[in-house]
Amino acid sequence: METRVAVISIIIEDLTSVQPMNEILHQYGEYIIGRMGIPYRAKGINIISVAMDAPQDKISALSGKIGRLPGVSSKAAYSR
């Protein structure tokens, strides 16, 4: 199956969603190249970037599951 490289950008405003989000990321661990998290304490949010190499449906599924968590928004950017 063909894979694509993508970056999922995540902003967490409800800190109770951090643990469920980490559990979801763990489920997709085989596709994750790396991740970077930045706690922005002045605003009380977390900013996370996740780099992936996966089939497009897996990337979309991960982004969608994360975006459905309370107080979390996500957006995927794909390579060509």
C-alpha beads as a LAMMPS data file, in Angstrom:
LAMMPS data file: protein, C-alpha beads

80 atoms
79 bonds

1 atom types
1 bond types

-500.0 500.0 xlo xhi
-500.0 500.0 ylo yhi
-500.0 500.0 zlo zhi

Masses

1 110.0

Atoms # bond

1 1 1 0.000 0.000 0.000
2 1 1 1.272 3.458 -0.895
3 1 1 2.135 5.780 1.962
4 1 1 2.379 9.538 2.280
5 1 1 4.346 11.760 4.582
6 1 1 2.227 14.149 6.605
7 1 1 2.334 16.409 9.622
8 1 1 -0.602 16.625 12.006
9 1 1 -0.779 19.850 13.994
10 1 1 -2.643 19.579 17.293
11 1 1 -3.715 22.250 19.765
12 1 1 -4.971 21.091 23.149
13 1 1 -6.992 23.587 25.167
14 1 1 -8.617 21.070 27.542
15 1 1 -5.793 19.400 29.454
16 1 1 -8.040 16.495 30.481
17 1 1 -7.768 15.351 26.837
18 1 1 -3.974 14.878 26.999
19 1 1 -4.113 11.274 28.241
20 1 1 -6.772 10.095 25.723
21 1 1 -4.807 11.802 22.935
22 1 1 -1.601 10.008 23.956
23 1 1 -3.476 6.693 23.930
24 1 1 -4.703 7.363 20.386
25 1 1 -1.182 8.298 19.253
26 1 1 0.114 5.060 20.772
27 1 1 -2.353 3.074 18.614
28 1 1 -0.780 4.624 15.493
29 1 1 2.816 4.390 16.740
30 1 1 4.014 2.228 13.852
31 1 1 3.332 5.115 11.454
32 1 1 4.764 7.962 13.559
33 1 1 8.185 9.252 12.523
34 1 1 8.440 11.725 15.403
35 1 1 6.575 14.230 17.495
36 1 1 7.274 17.530 19.172
37 1 1 5.254 19.036 21.988
38 1 1 5.383 22.588 23.246
39 1 1 3.547 23.541 26.443
40 1 1 2.474 27.173 26.145
41 1 1 1.926 27.927 29.817
42 1 1 1.053 31.607 29.288
43 1 1 -2.078 30.515 27.390
44 1 1 -2.648 27.205 29.216
45 1 1 -2.478 25.143 26.011
46 1 1 -0.247 22.504 24.431
47 1 1 0.911 22.593 20.814
48 1 1 1.955 19.279 19.245
49 1 1 3.281 18.326 15.807
50 1 1 3.260 14.688 14.719
51 1 1 5.189 13.593 11.612
52 1 1 3.879 10.412 9.936
53 1 1 4.583 8.091 7.033
54 1 1 1.348 6.154 6.530
55 1 1 -1.480 5.349 4.127
56 1 1 -3.710 8.385 3.667
57 1 1 -6.677 6.706 5.379
58 1 1 -4.598 6.104 8.537
59 1 1 -3.493 9.741 8.644
60 1 1 -7.066 10.954 8.200
61 1 1 -8.358 8.536 10.828
62 1 1 -5.774 9.647 13.381
63 1 1 -6.412 13.336 12.755
64 1 1 -10.181 12.791 12.998
65 1 1 -10.020 10.806 16.246
66 1 1 -7.820 13.426 17.860
67 1 1 -9.995 16.294 16.608
68 1 1 -13.087 14.724 18.215
69 1 1 -11.583 14.920 21.707
70 1 1 -13.007 17.738 23.868
71 1 1 -10.986 20.941 23.621
72 1 1 -8.666 19.581 20.919
73 1 1 -8.254 20.708 17.318
74 1 1 -6.148 19.016 14.656
75 1 1 -5.211 19.581 11.041
76 1 1 -3.186 17.412 8.653
77 1 1 -0.834 18.687 5.935
78 1 1 0.245 16.129 3.317
79 1 1 3.278 15.801 1.076
80 1 1 2.645 15.548 -2.651

Bonds

1 1 1 2
2 1 2 3
3 1 3 4
4 1 4 5
5 1 5 6
6 1 6 7
7 1 7 8
8 1 8 9
9 1 9 10
10 1 10 11
11 1 11 12
12 1 12 13
13 1 13 14
14 1 14 15
15 1 15 16
16 1 16 17
17 1 17 18
18 1 18 19
19 1 19 20
20 1 20 21
21 1 21 22
22 1 22 23
23 1 23 24
24 1 24 25
25 1 25 26
26 1 26 27
27 1 27 28
28 1 28 29
29 1 29 30
30 1 30 31
31 1 31 32
32 1 32 33
33 1 33 34
34 1 34 35
35 1 35 36
36 1 36 37
37 1 37 38
38 1 38 39
39 1 39 40
40 1 40 41
41 1 41 42
42 1 42 43
43 1 43 44
44 1 44 45
45 1 45 46
46 1 46 47
47 1 47 48
48 1 48 49
49 1 49 50
50 1 50 51
51 1 51 52
52 1 52 53
53 1 53 54
54 1 54 55
55 1 55 56
56 1 56 57
57 1 57 58
58 1 58 59
59 1 59 60
60 1 60 61
61 1 61 62
62 1 62 63
63 1 63 64
64 1 64 65
65 1 65 66
66 1 66 67
67 1 67 68
68 1 68 69
69 1 69 70
70 1 70 71
71 1 71 72
72 1 72 73
73 1 73 74
74 1 74 75
75 1 75 76
76 1 76 77
77 1 77 78
78 1 78 79
79 1 79 80
